[in-house]
Amino acid sequence: MTLTTRTAAPALRRVSFTFAADGSHAACLAAADGGGWYAESWRLDRPGAAPAPVPLPPAGRRSESLQAQLVALADGRVLVCRHDGELHRSAVLSPEGEQPVGTLRAAALRLLPVPVPPGAGPGAPVAVALAGDARHVTTVWLVAGDGSAPRRAAELAGLFGGGVWLDRQGRLLALDRVAGGTVRSVALDLADGTVSPLLEIAEGSSDRLVLFDPDTRLAVVRSDAPGTDRLGWGVLGAEEPLRFPECLHVPGALVRPVAVEAAASPGPAAERRVAVQLDRGAGSALALWRPSGGGLELLPAPAGRFGAVAHWSRAGLRIPYSAPDHPAALATLDVDAARRPAAAPVPPRAPQGAPPPGTPFPGTPSPDTPSPDTPPGPPGWRLDGSAGPGGGRWHPAAAVELCGAAGPMEAVVYGGAGWSTARHLVVALHGGPADAWRLEFDPTLQRLAAEGLAVVAPNQRGSTGYGPEHALCLHGAWGGPDLEDVLALLADLAPRRAALGLEPPALFGISYGAFLALLAAAHAPDGHVSRCAAVAPFLSGARLLAEAAAPVRALTARLGGGATVDDARGPRDVLEVCHRITAPLLVVHGDRDEVVPVAHSRALRERLLRAGRAEGSDFRCVESAGAGHELLAEEGAPVVRELLAGFLRTGRPS
């Protein structure tokens, strides 16, 4: 079956949304369930017409890589850059096929869209490529959309990132220069390759341009000059100092300005409206901010997760959106139609640790909220391209507050208000460790829910989205505080379920979560775990440092995975404690896993056999042929999910 055939199925997963500089089109990577990744183009400039995705599959039977970078072009085509080590090959995709653009060699490369002025010829650049190398030199290339070779525009000493346009002609680009432990935005003139200072707020401060409106010169910045990392604003080139309003500092939330309204006339910079995304815990919200307004006004929108990239035109605010029962798609919000009669201030939240999650933002549903055909929303809300389940309904989920070993922790739960007393309950542990479960669509959790399994997916300590202390407590302590939280959850759930004649919860984990699930199954008291499924587990941080590929070793070291936890529980090495696992066990691993070597699961199998466990009854190890680390998001994913769902419901490893 060719990729072209597979794209006829609705997309269940979409990532890497990007907007054309003029907002006329968007692009993303998409995949149907069990299908390969391909580019999609969305046309957004037709008045009154709902945006609809157009699939742009790669040539032949190939799939795009999740690492591919996309640039949406103003004519609906999509520029894709495919990475193979230090080789970066670009091509322009259209419904007629693909046209190669050129190949660049660099240690790392990043694409940025260029605002193409009206009347620009076919050779005009449509993207800028920032290519870094081992010399700590960044070469800036201009990439055209007509198939001509990329053209070198500048060679800059140092490492540069970011990328915010300072004009609408594609000449002046703000970049973030990393030097001496600080990050500062500078202005690059692409006409002559010169660089000039742009932001220097205080001596030794890190100052970055986040958002800029060329019409009013409104600049939204992020800086630690006030003493902590804060958002501020000013008018670029004006004499007035930058201001750092308290309303943009929301304790416990990550505040992201995502779009400036494209007004019919410029007007004063202080009156320009800015859309702001607030991420807190599992959910996110949208708010409206005006520099002159004095506060954030929450915009009513369905509970879920927004995409941290947006475009705001007269057609509305466009932003990617996903919810547990709505696969990722493109939302449009008519801000004026949706606004509440009076501004609703963002509720304060404790700045530290794991703030009480409960209902992260207004509008979060209760666990027993039914799944409607379209997400509930205010007037002016529309979601285009979200796939339905085909004859059924996606299962809803909600965020609830649970007790961890050191205080409250948030979890995403499937199964309604009675999830904790469902016949079968699964405790799902996310990968990372620097990751979290969110109120967004997850095909694997949906499959478990469809099997009649209630799911509780906790964001134990080490999860992101709850402040630095909550996230960084695992540095040098893999399997430490997070293991205690999981064991505390099991200790709370298992006895209550036993009193009702129900089996203990099952454990399910992916990657780091699989490592954590195996540790929890080994350390939990008898009767606390009914069964355990581990997908792509590693055995310990130290073994990962010794055996994984260089990028994984670097990440493991950066996250403190090689340190040894020294406490009464003993080593956090699965091989040293797997003999304690008495619950039925299923281990699934891709035999081409590029992150966690499949040798880890093979070593676990050998140790279980030496411990006297019977393969086929006590445990089963399954290698997925040709699968990589993301085997739950690759072409064979439905088969793996079916295996997992059956095992987690019955406990039979065969």
C-alpha positions as CSV (number, residue, x, y, z in Angstrom):
1,M,0.0,0.0,0.0
2,T,1.5,3.3,-1.0
3,L,1.7,6.4,1.1
4,T,-0.6,8.2,-1.3
5,T,-3.3,5.5,-0.5
6,R,-2.6,5.8,3.2
7,T,-3.2,9.5,3.2
8,A,-6.9,8.9,2.3
9,A,-7.4,7.9,6.0
10,P,-8.0,10.8,8.3
11,A,-5.0,12.2,10.2
12,L,-5.0,11.3,13.9
13,R,-1.6,13.0,14.6
14,R,-0.4,16.4,13.6
15,V,2.8,18.1,14.8
16,S,5.2,20.9,13.8
17,F,2.6,23.4,12.6
18,T,4.0,26.5,10.8
19,F,2.3,29.5,9.2
20,A,3.3,31.3,6.0
21,A,4.7,34.8,6.8
22,D,1.5,36.4,5.4
23,G,-0.8,33.9,7.2
24,S,-2.4,32.8,3.9
25,H,-1.4,29.1,4.5
26,A,-0.2,26.8,7.2
27,A,1.7,23.5,7.1
28,C,2.2,20.6,9.4
29,L,3.4,17.0,9.6
30,A,0.4,14.5,9.7
31,A,-0.1,10.8,10.0
32,A,-3.1,8.5,9.9
33,D,-3.2,5.8,12.5
34,G,-0.6,3.3,11.6
35,G,0.5,5.3,8.6
36,G,3.7,7.2,7.8
37,W,4.2,10.9,8.3
38,Y,3.6,13.4,5.4
39,A,3.2,17.1,5.0
40,E,-0.1,18.9,4.9
41,S,-0.9,22.3,3.4
42,W,-3.8,24.4,4.8
43,R,-5.2,27.3,2.8
44,L,-6.4,30.1,5.1
45,D,-7.0,33.1,2.8
46,R,-10.5,32.2,1.4
47,P,-13.1,34.4,3.1
48,G,-15.9,32.3,4.7
49,A,-14.3,29.0,3.7
50,A,-13.3,26.5,6.3
51,P,-9.6,25.6,6.2
52,A,-9.1,22.1,4.9
53,P,-5.8,20.1,4.8
54,V,-4.3,19.0,1.5
55,P,-1.9,16.0,1.9
56,L,1.5,16.4,0.2
57,P,3.1,12.9,0.4
58,P,6.8,12.5,-0.4
59,A,7.7,10.7,-3.6
60,G,7.7,6.9,-3.8
61,R,6.8,4.9,-0.7
62,R,8.7,7.0,1.7
63,S,7.5,8.7,4.9
64,E,8.7,12.0,6.3
65,S,10.8,11.9,9.4
66,L,9.5,13.6,12.6
67,Q,12.7,15.6,12.5
68,A,11.8,17.1,9.1
69,Q,11.3,20.9,9.1
70,L,8.5,22.6,7.1
71,V,8.0,26.1,5.8
72,A,4.5,27.0,4.6
73,L,4.7,29.1,1.4
74,A,2.3,31.8,0.3
75,D,1.2,29.9,-2.8
76,G,0.2,26.7,-0.8
77,R,3.4,24.8,-1.5
78,V,5.5,23.5,1.4
79,L,9.3,23.7,1.7
80,V,10.6,20.6,3.5
81,C,14.1,20.1,4.8
82,R,15.0,16.4,5.5
83,H,18.0,15.7,7.8
84,D,20.4,12.8,7.4
85,G,23.3,13.4,9.9
86,E,25.1,16.5,8.6
87,L,23.3,16.4,5.2
88,H,20.2,18.6,5.0
89,R,18.2,18.1,1.7
90,S,15.4,20.5,0.9
91,A,12.5,20.2,-1.6
92,V,9.3,22.0,-2.4
93,L,6.2,19.9,-2.2
94,S,3.0,20.6,-4.2
95,P,0.1,18.4,-5.3
96,E,2.0,17.8,-8.5
97,G,5.0,16.3,-6.8
98,E,8.2,17.6,-5.3
99,Q,11.1,19.7,-6.7
100,P,14.5,19.4,-5.1
101,V,16.0,22.7,-3.9
102,G,19.5,21.9,-2.7
103,T,21.6,20.2,-0.1
104,L,23.5,21.9,2.7
105,R,26.1,20.3,5.0
106,A,26.1,21.4,8.7
107,A,26.1,20.0,12.2
108,A,22.7,21.6,12.8
109,L,20.3,23.5,10.6
110,R,17.1,25.5,11.2
111,L,14.6,26.9,8.7
112,L,12.7,30.2,9.1
113,P,10.0,31.5,6.7
114,V,10.7,34.7,4.8
115,P,8.0,37.4,4.3
116,V,8.0,37.6,0.5
117,P,7.0,41.1,-0.6
118,P,4.3,41.5,-3.3
119,G,5.8,41.3,-6.8
120,A,8.8,39.3,-5.9
121,G,10.2,37.2,-8.7
122,P,10.4,33.4,-8.8
123,G,13.9,33.5,-7.5
124,A,13.0,35.4,-4.3
125,P,14.0,33.7,-1.1
126,V,11.2,31.9,0.7
127,A,13.2,30.7,3.7
128,V,16.3,31.4,5.7
129,A,18.5,28.5,6.8
130,L,20.7,28.9,9.9
131,A,23.5,26.4,9.6
132,G,25.8,25.8,12.6
133,D,29.1,23.9,12.5
134,A,31.7,22.6,14.9
135,R,33.7,25.9,14.5
136,H,30.9,27.7,16.3
137,V,30.2,29.6,13.2
138,T,26.6,30.1,11.9
139,T,26.2,30.4,8.1
140,V,23.0,32.1,6.9
141,W,21.6,30.8,3.6
142,L,18.7,32.2,1.5
143,V,16.6,29.4,0.1
144,A,14.4,30.1,-3.0
145,G,11.3,28.2,-4.0
146,D,12.2,27.8,-7.7
147,G,14.7,25.0,-7.4
148,S,17.8,27.2,-7.6
149,A,20.6,26.4,-5.2
150,P,20.6,28.1,-1.7
151,R,22.6,31.4,-1.6
152,R,25.0,32.3,1.2
153,A,23.9,35.6,2.8
154,A,26.2,35.8,5.9
155,E,28.8,34.0,8.0
156,L,28.5,34.8,11.6
157,A,30.9,34.0,14.4
158,G,29.1,32.2,17.2
159,L,25.9,30.3,17.8
160,F,22.6,31.9,16.7
161,G,19.0,30.9,17.2
162,G,15.6,32.4,17.4
163,G,14.4,34.4,14.4
164,V,11.9,37.3,14.4
165,W,11.4,39.5,11.4
166,L,11.8,43.3,11.9
167,D,10.2,44.3,8.6
168,R,7.8,42.9,6.0
169,Q,10.3,42.9,3.2
170,G,12.4,40.0,4.5
171,R,15.6,42.0,5.0
172,L,16.0,42.6,8.7
173,L,16.0,39.6,11.0
174,A,16.4,39.5,14.7
175,L,18.5,36.5,15.9
176,D,19.5,35.3,19.4
177,R,23.3,35.2,19.8
178,V,24.7,32.9,22.5
179,A,27.9,34.2,23.9
180,G,29.6,34.3,27.4
181,G,26.7,32.5,29.1
182,T,24.1,35.0,27.9
183,V,21.6,35.2,25.1
184,R,20.9,38.5,23.3
185,S,19.0,39.4,20.3
186,V,20.9,41.1,17.5
187,A,19.7,42.4,14.1
188,L,21.0,40.8,10.9
189,D,20.8,42.8,7.6
190,L,20.4,40.1,5.0
191,A,21.3,42.6,2.2
192,D,24.9,43.0,3.3
193,G,25.3,40.4,6.1
194,T,26.0,42.9,8.8
195,V,25.0,42.4,12.5
196,S,24.1,45.2,14.9
197,P,23.0,45.2,18.6
198,L,19.3,45.1,19.2
199,L,18.7,44.3,22.9
200,E,21.1,45.2,25.7
201,I,18.9,45.8,28.7
202,A,21.4,45.4,31.6
203,E,25.0,44.3,32.0
204,G,25.2,40.5,31.8
205,S,21.5,40.0,31.2
206,S,19.9,37.6,28.7
207,D,17.5,39.6,26.4
208,R,15.5,38.0,23.6
209,L,13.0,39.4,21.2
210,V,9.9,37.2,21.4
211,L,7.4,39.0,19.1
212,F,7.5,42.0,17.0
213,D,4.9,44.1,15.0
214,P,6.7,45.9,12.1
215,D,3.7,48.3,11.7
216,T,3.8,49.8,15.2
217,R,7.3,48.6,16.2
218,L,5.8,46.9,19.3
219,A,8.4,44.6,20.8
220,V,7.6,41.8,23.2
221,V,10.8,40.7,25.0
222,R,11.9,38.1,27.5
223,S,14.7,39.1,29.8
224,D,16.2,38.3,33.2
225,A,17.2,41.9,33.7
226,P,14.4,42.4,36.3
227,G,16.1,39.7,38.4
228,T,14.0,36.8,37.2
229,D,13.1,35.7,33.7
230,R,10.2,38.0,32.8
231,L,8.2,39.2,29.8
232,G,8.2,42.8,28.9
233,W,7.4,45.2,26.1
234,G,8.4,48.5,24.5
235,V,8.5,50.3,21.2
236,L,11.7,49.5,19.3
237,G,13.7,52.7,18.7
238,A,11.7,54.8,21.2
239,E,13.3,56.5,24.2
240,E,10.9,55.1,26.7
241,P,12.3,52.2,28.8
242,L,11.0,48.7,28.5
243,R,8.2,47.8,30.9
244,F,7.7,44.4,32.6
245,P,4.0,44.3,33.6
246,E,3.1,42.1,36.6
247,C,0.2,40.6,34.6
248,L,2.6,38.9,32.3
249,H,4.2,37.1,35.2
250,V,1.7,34.3,36.1
251,P,3.2,32.1,38.9
252,G,3.1,28.4,38.0
253,A,2.4,29.0,34.3
254,L,4.5,29.3,31.2
255,V,3.3,32.5,29.4
256,R,3.9,32.5,25.6
257,P,2.9,35.5,23.4
258,V,2.0,33.8,20.2
259,A,0.5,36.4,17.8
260,V,-0.1,40.1,17.3
261,E,-3.4,41.1,15.7
262,A,-3.1,42.3,12.1
263,A,-5.2,45.5,12.4
264,A,-6.6,47.4,9.5
265,S,-4.6,50.5,10.5
266,P,-1.5,50.7,12.6
267,G,-2.6,52.8,15.6
268,P,-0.4,53.2,18.7
269,A,1.7,50.2,19.7
270,A,0.3,50.2,23.2
271,E,-3.2,49.6,21.8
272,R,-2.2,46.6,19.6
273,R,-3.8,43.3,20.9
274,V,-1.6,40.3,21.6
275,A,-2.8,36.7,21.9
276,V,-1.1,34.9,24.8
277,Q,-1.0,31.1,25.5
278,L,-0.7,30.1,29.1
279,D,0.5,26.5,29.8
280,R,0.0,25.2,33.3
281,G,0.2,21.6,34.1
282,A,-1.7,19.3,31.7
283,G,-3.8,22.1,30.1
284,S,-3.4,25.4,28.4
285,A,-5.5,28.5,27.9
286,L,-5.7,31.6,25.7
287,A,-5.7,35.1,26.9
288,L,-5.8,38.6,25.4
289,W,-3.3,41.2,26.4
290,R,-3.0,44.9,25.4
291,P,0.0,46.8,26.6
292,S,-2.2,49.7,27.6
293,G,-4.8,47.4,29.2
294,G,-3.3,46.5,32.5
295,G,-4.2,42.8,32.6
296,L,-4.8,39.5,30.9
297,E,-8.3,38.7,29.7
298,L,-8.9,35.0,29.5
299,L,-10.5,34.0,26.2
300,P,-13.2,31.3,26.5
301,A,-12.1,28.2,24.7
302,P,-12.5,24.4,25.1
303,A,-10.3,22.6,27.6
304,G,-7.3,21.1,25.8
305,R,-3.8,22.0,24.6
306,F,-2.8,24.7,22.2
307,G,0.1,24.7,19.8
308,A,2.4,27.6,20.9
309,V,2.4,29.0,17.4
310,A,-0.4,31.2,15.9
311,H,-1.4,33.8,13.3
312,W,-4.0,36.5,13.8
313,S,-5.6,38.0,10.8
314,R,-9.0,39.5,10.0
315,A,-10.2,35.9,9.5
316,G,-9.5,35.2,13.2
317,L,-6.9,33.8,15.5
318,R,-5.6,30.5,14.0
319,I,-3.8,28.1,16.4
320,P,-3.3,24.4,16.5
321,Y,-5.5,22.6,19.1
322,S,-5.9,19.2,20.5
323,A,-8.0,17.6,23.3
324,P,-8.1,14.0,24.6
325,D,-11.2,13.4,22.5
326,H,-10.3,15.6,19.5
327,P,-7.2,14.8,17.4
328,A,-4.9,17.7,16.6
329,A,-6.3,20.2,14.1
330,L,-6.4,23.9,13.3
331,A,-8.7,26.1,15.5
332,T,-10.0,29.5,14.5
333,L,-11.2,31.9,17.1
334,D,-13.1,35.1,16.3
335,V,-11.8,36.9,19.4
336,D,-14.4,39.7,19.4
337,A,-17.3,37.2,19.1
338,A,-15.8,35.0,21.9
339,R,-14.9,37.6,24.4
340,R,-16.7,37.7,27.7
341,P,-18.6,40.8,28.7
342,A,-16.0,41.7,31.2
343,A,-12.3,40.8,31.5
344,A,-11.6,37.8,33.6
345,P,-8.2,38.0,35.3
346,V,-6.0,34.9,35.3
347,P,-6.4,33.3,38.7
348,P,-3.2,33.3,40.8
349,R,-1.3,30.1,41.4
350,A,1.3,29.2,43.9
351,P,4.7,29.9,42.2
352,Q,6.5,26.7,43.2
353,G,6.6,23.0,43.3
354,A,3.6,21.1,42.1
355,P,0.9,23.7,42.4
356,P,-2.6,22.3,43.2
357,P,-3.7,21.3,39.7
358,G,-7.4,20.3,40.0
359,T,-8.9,22.5,37.3
360,P,-5.9,24.2,35.7
361,F,-8.0,26.8,33.9
362,P,-11.6,27.8,33.6
363,G,-13.5,25.4,31.3
364,T,-11.8,22.2,32.2
365,P,-14.4,19.4,32.1
366,S,-15.1,17.1,35.0
367,P,-14.0,13.4,34.4
368,D,-17.5,12.4,33.5
369,T,-18.1,15.1,30.9
370,P,-19.4,13.3,27.7
371,S,-17.5,13.7,24.5
372,P,-19.5,15.9,22.0
373,D,-19.1,15.8,18.3
374,T,-17.4,19.1,18.3
375,P,-15.6,20.7,21.2
376,P,-17.7,23.0,23.3
377,G,-16.7,26.6,22.7
378,P,-17.8,30.1,22.6
379,P,-19.4,31.8,19.6
380,G,-16.7,32.3,17.0
381,W,-14.9,29.0,17.9
382,R,-14.3,26.5,15.1
383,L,-12.1,23.4,14.8
384,D,-11.3,22.2,11.3
385,G,-9.7,18.9,10.3
386,S,-10.1,17.0,13.6
387,A,-10.8,13.3,12.8
388,G,-13.7,11.4,14.2
389,P,-13.4,7.8,15.4
390,G,-15.6,6.4,12.6
391,G,-18.9,5.1,13.9
392,G,-18.1,5.7,17.6
393,R,-16.9,8.4,19.9
394,W,-13.5,9.3,21.2
395,H,-13.2,8.9,25.0
396,P,-13.0,12.1,27.0
397,A,-10.4,12.7,29.8
398,A,-10.0,15.3,32.5
399,A,-7.3,16.6,34.8
400,V,-7.7,15.6,38.5
401,E,-5.6,16.1,41.6
402,L,-4.1,13.0,43.3
403,C,-1.8,12.5,46.3
404,G,1.9,11.9,45.7
405,A,4.5,11.0,48.2
406,A,5.3,14.7,48.9
407,G,2.1,16.5,48.1
408,P,-0.5,16.8,45.3
409,M,0.2,15.8,41.8
410,E,-2.0,16.2,38.7
411,A,-3.1,13.3,36.5
412,V,-5.0,12.9,33.3
413,V,-7.8,10.3,33.7
414,Y,-10.0,8.3,31.4
415,G,-13.0,6.5,32.6
416,G,-15.4,9.2,34.0
417,A,-16.0,10.0,37.6
418,G,-15.7,6.3,38.6
419,W,-12.3,5.8,37.1
420,S,-10.7,4.6,40.4
421,T,-13.3,1.8,40.9
422,A,-13.5,0.6,37.3
423,R,-13.1,-3.1,36.7
424,H,-9.7,-2.6,35.1
425,L,-7.4,0.3,35.9
426,V,-4.1,1.2,34.3
427,V,-1.5,3.6,35.7
428,A,0.3,5.0,32.7
429,L,3.7,6.5,33.0
430,H,5.1,9.0,30.5
431,G,8.5,9.0,28.9
432,G,11.2,11.7,29.3
433,P,11.8,12.1,32.2
434,A,11.4,15.8,31.1
435,D,7.9,15.3,29.7
436,A,4.3,15.2,30.9
437,W,0.8,13.8,30.1
438,R,-1.4,16.6,28.7
439,L,-5.0,17.2,27.8
440,E,-4.4,16.3,24.2
441,F,-5.2,13.4,21.9
442,D,-3.2,10.2,22.5
443,P,-4.0,7.2,20.3
444,T,-2.6,4.7,22.7
445,L,-4.6,5.9,25.7
446,Q,-7.7,6.1,23.5
447,R,-7.1,2.4,22.5
448,L,-6.9,1.4,26.2
449,A,-10.1,3.3,26.9
450,A,-11.8,1.7,24.0
451,E,-10.9,-1.7,25.5
452,G,-12.9,-0.7,28.6
453,L,-9.8,0.2,30.7
454,A,-9.9,3.2,33.0
455,V,-6.5,5.1,32.8
456,V,-4.8,7.3,35.3
457,A,-1.8,9.1,33.8
458,P,0.0,10.9,36.6
459,N,2.5,13.8,36.3
460,Q,4.7,12.7,39.1
461,R,7.7,14.7,40.2
462,G,10.1,15.2,37.4
463,S,7.3,16.1,35.0
464,T,7.4,19.4,33.2
465,G,4.8,22.2,33.4
466,Y,4.7,22.6,37.2
467,G,7.7,24.9,37.9
468,P,11.4,24.3,38.0
469,E,11.5,22.5,41.4
470,H,9.0,19.9,40.3
471,A,10.9,19.3,37.1
472,L,14.5,19.4,38.2
473,C,14.2,17.3,41.4
474,L,15.1,14.2,39.2
475,H,18.5,15.6,38.2
476,G,20.9,13.0,39.5
477,A,17.9,11.0,41.0
478,W,16.3,9.0,38.2
479,G,13.9,6.6,39.9
480,G,14.0,8.6,43.1
481,P,11.2,11.1,43.9
482,D,9.2,9.9,40.9
483,L,9.3,6.3,42.0
484,E,8.1,7.4,45.5
485,D,5.1,9.2,43.9
486,V,4.1,6.2,41.8
487,L,4.4,3.8,44.8
488,A,2.3,6.3,46.9
489,L,-0.4,6.3,44.2
490,L,-0.4,2.5,44.0
491,A,-0.6,2.3,47.9
492,D,-3.6,4.6,47.8
493,L,-5.5,2.8,44.9
494,A,-4.8,-0.9,45.5
495,P,-6.2,-1.2,49.1
496,R,-9.3,0.7,48.2
497,R,-9.9,-1.5,45.1
498,A,-9.2,-4.6,47.1
499,A,-11.9,-3.6,49.6
500,L,-14.4,-3.5,46.7
501,G,-13.2,-6.9,45.4
502,L,-11.3,-5.3,42.4
503,E,-7.9,-6.3,41.1
504,P,-5.0,-3.9,41.7
505,P,-4.0,-1.4,39.1
506,A,-1.9,-2.4,36.1
507,L,1.3,-0.5,35.2
508,F,2.1,0.7,31.7
509,G,5.1,2.8,30.7
510,I,6.9,4.1,27.7
511,S,10.7,4.6,27.5
512,Y,11.6,6.4,30.8
513,G,8.1,5.5,32.0
514,A,8.8,1.9,31.1
515,F,12.0,2.0,33.3
516,L,9.9,3.6,36.1
517,A,7.1,1.0,35.7
518,L,9.6,-1.9,36.0
519,L,11.1,-0.3,39.1
520,A,7.6,0.2,40.6
521,A,6.6,-3.4,39.8
522,A,9.7,-4.6,41.6
523,H,9.4,-2.3,44.7
524,A,5.6,-2.3,45.2
525,P,4.3,-4.6,48.0
526,D,2.5,-7.8,46.9
527,G,-1.1,-7.0,45.8
528,H,-0.4,-3.5,44.6
529,V,0.2,-4.3,40.9
530,S,-1.8,-6.7,38.8
531,R,0.4,-6.7,35.7
532,C,3.1,-4.5,34.0
533,A,3.6,-3.6,30.4
534,A,6.9,-1.8,29.4
535,V,7.5,-0.4,25.9
536,A,11.1,0.4,24.9
537,P,12.5,0.3,28.5
538,F,16.0,1.0,29.5
539,L,17.6,-0.7,32.5
540,S,19.3,2.2,34.2
541,G,20.7,5.6,33.4
542,A,24.3,4.3,33.8
543,R,23.7,1.5,31.3
544,L,22.1,4.0,28.9
545,L,25.2,6.2,29.2
546,A,27.4,3.2,28.4
547,E,25.5,1.8,25.5
548,A,23.3,4.4,23.8
549,A,24.2,6.5,20.8
550,A,26.1,9.8,21.3
551,P,23.1,12.2,21.3
552,V,21.3,10.0,23.8
553,R,24.4,9.8,26.0
554,A,24.6,13.6,25.9
555,L,21.0,14.0,26.9
556,T,21.3,11.4,29.7
557,A,24.3,13.2,31.1
558,R,22.6,16.6,30.9
559,L,19.6,15.3,32.8
560,G,21.8,13.7,35.5
561,G,20.8,10.2,34.5
562,G,24.2,8.7,35.3
563,A,24.1,9.5,39.0
564,T,23.4,6.8,41.6
565,V,20.5,7.1,44.0
566,D,21.7,6.1,47.4
567,D,18.8,5.2,49.8
568,A,17.2,2.2,51.5
569,R,15.6,1.0,48.3
570,G,18.9,0.0,46.8
571,P,20.1,0.4,43.2
572,R,17.8,1.8,40.5
573,D,18.9,-0.8,38.0
574,V,16.2,-3.0,36.6
575,L,18.5,-6.0,36.2
576,E,19.3,-5.9,39.9
577,V,15.7,-5.9,41.0
578,C,13.7,-7.7,38.3
579,H,13.7,-10.9,40.3
580,R,11.2,-9.2,42.6
581,I,8.6,-8.7,39.9
582,T,5.9,-11.2,40.5
583,A,3.1,-9.7,38.4
584,P,2.7,-10.9,34.7
585,L,5.0,-8.9,32.5
586,L,5.0,-7.8,28.9
587,V,8.0,-6.1,27.3
588,V,7.8,-4.6,23.8
589,H,10.8,-3.2,22.0
590,G,11.6,-2.1,18.4
591,D,14.6,-4.0,17.0
592,R,15.8,-0.8,15.3
593,D,15.4,1.5,18.4
594,E,17.8,4.4,17.8
595,V,17.4,5.7,21.4
596,V,17.3,2.8,23.8
597,P,19.2,-0.2,22.3
598,V,17.0,-3.3,22.1
599,A,19.9,-5.1,23.9
600,H,18.4,-3.7,27.2
601,S,15.2,-5.7,26.7
602,R,17.2,-8.7,25.6
603,A,19.3,-8.5,28.8
604,L,16.1,-8.3,30.9
605,R,14.8,-11.4,29.3
606,E,17.9,-13.3,30.0
607,R,18.0,-12.2,33.6
608,L,14.3,-13.2,34.1
609,L,15.0,-16.6,32.7
610,R,18.0,-17.0,35.1
611,A,15.7,-16.0,37.9
612,G,13.4,-18.9,37.1
613,R,10.6,-17.0,35.3
614,A,8.8,-18.9,32.6
615,E,8.6,-17.2,29.3
616,G,5.1,-17.3,27.9
617,S,3.4,-17.5,31.3
618,D,5.2,-15.3,33.7
619,F,6.5,-12.9,31.0
620,R,6.7,-12.2,27.3
621,C,9.3,-10.2,25.4
622,V,8.2,-9.0,21.9
623,E,10.5,-7.4,19.4
624,S,8.8,-5.3,16.8
625,A,10.6,-5.9,13.5
626,G,11.8,-2.7,11.8
627,A,10.4,-0.5,14.5
628,G,12.3,2.4,16.1
629,H,11.9,4.0,19.5
630,E,8.5,5.6,18.6
631,L,6.9,2.2,17.9
632,L,3.6,3.5,19.2
633,A,3.6,6.2,16.6
634,E,5.0,4.3,13.6
635,E,3.3,2.2,10.9
636,G,2.9,-0.9,13.0
637,A,1.5,1.1,16.0
638,P,-2.1,-0.3,15.8
639,V,-0.9,-3.9,16.2
640,V,1.3,-3.0,19.2
641,R,-1.6,-1.1,20.8
642,E,-3.8,-4.1,20.3
643,L,-1.3,-6.3,22.0
644,L,-0.9,-3.9,24.9
645,A,-4.7,-3.4,25.4
646,G,-5.3,-7.1,25.5
647,F,-2.5,-7.8,28.0
648,L,-3.5,-4.9,30.3
649,R,-7.0,-6.1,30.4
650,T,-6.4,-9.9,30.8
651,G,-2.8,-10.2,32.2
652,R,-2.1,-12.9,29.7
653,P,1.4,-12.2,28.1
654,S,0.8,-14.5,25.1
